[in-house]
């Protein structure tokens, strides 16, 4: 076992050096990195100063994202908590008491934004999956699926959705969750996805699992306090986090996707010849 670990360690150490001496067709050009607007980044500060950054998807869930922006502007999440952590499933946050009133401008049950009758994907994965006839990426990096009639965002690791009660409830956006386990794609088209955690995921995925039903913390003392949630655009200019997404509408990303679908030696001896959309999410990085 130790020999195998040492071999893997040596391989990992060699990869950066190889990348420097042998550029790949899959390397991003400087112009492939595009800025994410400040009003599309949500900054959640947890007890202890740990921060989680969420990219919002207003194009795909405009009503829910509008609610979320209003909640952040009203400082509604300040003093709420992370109150549910279900193993291999989701971490959820908001008002555990379900008694905190929403700001008057927030719509309690906006239109269901689970799917839409258009498709703006620019890539195509080699294989379909059980949930869609085609999976793809938007030009700005969102994971998409379609059945040829409607399209939708996919429940991949780190994606953020709107918790809701039984239908016809659609959820206001006050209660949110992120996927921390195997992609629960059966939730696709049943819940509004409003974004993706782009940094700080470790603060939500490594929390103790809840002992109550569905992973809810049984004791109030176990809940993780949320100090604040703000849009980056609400912060002083010099305190705003800057993130960039990798554009997918170019041959370099196509080569990157091909590499994800066809892993090569020396470690991989049996390439899969395909990849799940959730194993090929477009990269996002801090702006250099």
C-alpha positions in Angstrom: 0.0 0.0 0.0 2.8 2.4 0.9 4.5 1.8 -2.4 1.3 2.5 -4.3 0.8 5.8 -2.3 4.3 6.9 -3.1 3.8 6.1 -6.8 0.7 8.2 -6.8 2.4 11.0 -4.9 5.3 11.0 -7.5 2.8 11.1 -10.3 0.9 14.0 -8.8 4.2 15.9 -8.3 5.2 15.3 -11.9 2.0 16.6 -13.5 2.6 20.3 -12.9 6.2 20.0 -14.3 4.9 18.2 -17.3 2.2 20.8 -17.9 4.9 23.5 -17.8 7.1 21.8 -20.4 4.4 20.3 -22.6 1.4 22.6 -23.1 -1.9 20.8 -23.7 -4.6 21.6 -26.2 -6.9 21.6 -23.2 -5.1 24.5 -21.5 -7.3 27.6 -21.1 -6.2 30.8 -22.9 -6.2 33.9 -20.8 -9.2 35.2 -22.7 -11.2 32.0 -21.7 -11.5 33.3 -18.1 -14.4 35.6 -17.8 -15.4 37.6 -14.7 -18.5 36.7 -12.6 -20.5 39.8 -11.8 -20.5 41.0 -8.2 -24.3 40.7 -7.9 -24.0 37.0 -8.9 -21.7 36.1 -5.9 -23.3 35.4 -2.5 -20.9 35.5 0.5 -22.0 33.5 3.5 -20.0 34.0 6.7 -20.2 31.3 9.3 -19.3 31.2 12.9 -15.6 31.5 13.2 -15.3 33.7 10.2 -15.3 30.8 7.7 -16.8 31.9 4.3 -18.7 30.1 1.6 -19.1 31.7 -1.8 -22.0 30.9 -4.1 -22.4 31.8 -7.7 -26.0 32.6 -8.6 -27.8 31.6 -11.8 -30.3 34.4 -12.5 -30.7 33.3 -16.1 -32.2 30.0 -15.1 -34.1 30.8 -11.9 -34.8 34.6 -12.2 -37.7 34.7 -9.7 -35.9 32.7 -7.0 -32.6 34.6 -7.5 -34.5 37.9 -7.2 -35.9 36.6 -3.8 -32.4 35.6 -2.7 -31.0 39.0 -3.6 -33.8 40.7 -1.6 -33.1 38.4 1.4 -29.4 39.2 1.3 -30.1 42.9 1.0 -32.4 42.7 4.0 -29.8 40.8 6.1 -32.4 38.1 6.6 -30.0 35.2 7.0 -28.0 36.9 9.8 -28.5 34.9 13.0 -30.0 31.9 11.2 -28.1 28.6 11.0 -26.9 25.5 9.2 -29.4 23.0 10.7 -29.3 19.9 8.5 -26.4 17.8 7.3 -27.5 14.5 5.8 -24.7 12.1 4.9 -24.1 11.6 1.2 -26.9 14.0 0.4 -27.2 17.7 1.4 -26.3 20.4 3.8 -29.2 22.8 4.4 -29.4 26.3 6.0 -32.0 29.0 6.9 -34.4 29.5 9.8 -34.6 26.2 11.7 -37.6 27.5 13.7 -39.6 28.3 10.5 -41.0 31.3 12.3 -38.9 34.2 11.0 -41.1 36.3 8.7 -39.9 37.0 5.2 -39.3 40.6 4.0 -42.5 41.9 2.4 -41.0 42.1 -1.0 -40.1 38.4 -1.1 -42.5 36.1 -2.9 -43.3 33.0 -0.7 -44.0 30.7 -3.7 -42.6 32.1 -7.0 -43.2 30.3 -10.3 -41.7 26.8 -10.4 -38.3 27.2 -12.1 -37.4 23.6 -12.4 -37.0 23.6 -16.2 -37.5 25.9 -19.2 -38.5 25.5 -22.8 -35.1 26.4 -24.4 -31.6 25.0 -24.4 -28.4 27.1 -24.6 -25.9 24.3 -24.2 -22.8 24.6 -26.4 -21.0 21.3 -25.6 -22.1 17.7 -25.8 -20.9 14.8 -23.7 -20.2 11.6 -25.5 -22.7 9.6 -23.6 -26.2 10.2 -22.4 -27.3 9.3 -18.8 -30.5 7.8 -17.3 -31.9 11.3 -16.6 -31.5 13.1 -20.0 -31.0 12.5 -23.7 -28.2 15.0 -23.7 -26.0 16.7 -21.2 -24.0 19.9 -21.9 -22.6 23.1 -20.6 -23.8 26.6 -21.2 -21.2 29.0 -22.6 -20.7 30.4 -19.1 -20.2 27.0 -17.5 -23.5 25.8 -16.1 -24.2 22.1 -16.2 -27.3 21.4 -18.3 -29.5 18.5 -19.4 -32.3 18.2 -21.9 -34.8 15.7 -23.2 -35.1 17.5 -26.5 -38.2 19.4 -25.3 -37.2 21.1 -22.0 -33.8 21.7 -20.3 -32.7 22.1 -16.8 -29.7 22.5 -14.4 -28.4 19.3 -12.9 -28.0 18.3 -9.3 -24.2 17.9 -9.1 -21.9 18.2 -6.1 -21.8 21.7 -4.8 -25.0 22.9 -6.7 -27.4 24.9 -4.5 -31.1 24.4 -4.5 -34.2 25.8 -2.9 -35.7 23.7 -0.1 -39.5 23.5 -0.3 -42.5 21.8 1.2 -44.7 19.4 -0.8 -46.1 20.7 -4.1 -47.5 23.1 -5.0 -44.9 24.8 -2.7 -41.9 26.0 -4.8 -39.8 27.5 -1.9 -39.0 31.2 -1.4 -35.2 30.8 -1.4 -34.9 31.5 2.3 -34.1 27.8 2.9 -31.2 26.6 0.7 -29.2 23.4 0.5 -26.1 22.2 -1.3 -25.3 18.7 -2.5 -22.5 17.1 -0.5 -22.6 13.6 -1.8 -23.3 11.5 -4.8 -25.2 13.6 -7.3 -29.0 13.2 -6.5 -30.1 13.6 -10.1 -33.6 12.3 -9.3 -34.1 15.7 -7.8 -33.6 17.3 -11.3 -36.8 19.1 -12.6 -38.4 18.8 -9.1 -36.6 21.6 -7.3 -35.3 25.0 -8.3 -31.5 25.1 -8.6 -30.2 28.6 -8.1 -26.4 28.3 -8.1 -23.2 26.6 -7.2 -20.8 26.8 -4.3 -17.5 28.0 -5.9 -15.3 28.3 -2.8 -15.5 27.3 0.8 -17.3 24.0 0.1 -15.2 22.3 2.8 -17.0 24.3 5.5 -20.3 22.7 4.5 -19.3 19.2 3.5 -17.2 18.3 6.5 -19.7 19.2 9.2 -20.9 16.6 11.7 -23.9 14.6 10.3 -27.3 15.3 12.0 -28.8 12.6 14.1 -32.4 13.4 13.5 -34.7 12.6 10.6 -33.2 13.6 7.2 -30.0 14.7 9.0 -31.6 17.5 11.0 -29.7 18.5 14.1 -31.7 17.4 17.1 -30.1 19.8 19.5 -30.2 23.6 18.9 -26.6 23.8 20.2 -25.4 21.7 17.3 -26.6 24.2 14.7 -23.8 26.2 13.0 -24.6 29.9 13.3 -24.7 32.1 10.2 -23.2 35.5 10.9 -24.1 37.1 7.6 -25.0 36.6 4.0 -24.3 39.3 1.5 -24.1 39.8 -2.2 -20.5 40.7 -3.2 -22.0 43.9 -4.7 -23.1 44.9 -1.1 -19.5 44.8 0.1 -17.0 47.7 0.0 -15.1 47.6 -3.3 -11.8 46.5 -1.8 -13.5 43.6 0.1 -15.3 42.0 -2.8 -14.2 38.5 -3.8 -13.4 38.2 -7.5 -14.2 35.0 -9.4 -13.9 33.9 -13.0 -15.6 31.1 -14.9 -13.9 29.2 -17.8 -15.8 29.8 -21.0 -16.8 26.5 -22.7 -17.5 27.7 -26.3 -14.1 27.1 -27.7 -11.9 24.3 -28.9 -9.7 24.4 -25.8 -12.6 23.5 -23.5 -13.7 20.8 -26.0 -10.2 19.3 -25.6 -10.5 19.6 -21.8 -13.9 17.8 -21.9 -12.4 15.1 -24.2 -9.6 14.5 -21.7 -12.2 14.1 -18.9 -14.0 11.5 -20.9 -10.9 9.6 -22.0 -8.4 9.4 -19.1 -5.0 8.4 -20.2 -2.0 6.3 -18.9 0.1 5.9 -16.9 -2.5 5.7 -14.2 -5.6 4.9 -16.2 -5.4 1.6 -18.1 -9.1 1.4 -19.0 -10.5 4.7 -20.2 -14.2 5.1 -19.7 -14.9 6.7 -23.1 -17.4 9.1 -21.4 -18.1 11.1 -18.3 -21.1 12.1 -16.2 -21.9 15.8 -16.4 -21.2 16.1 -12.7 -17.7 14.8 -13.2 -17.1 17.5 -15.8 -18.2 20.7 -14.3 -16.6 23.7 -15.9 -13.8 25.2 -13.7 -14.2 28.4 -11.7 -11.3 30.2 -10.0 -10.4 33.2 -8.0 -9.3 36.1 -10.3 -5.5 36.3 -10.3 
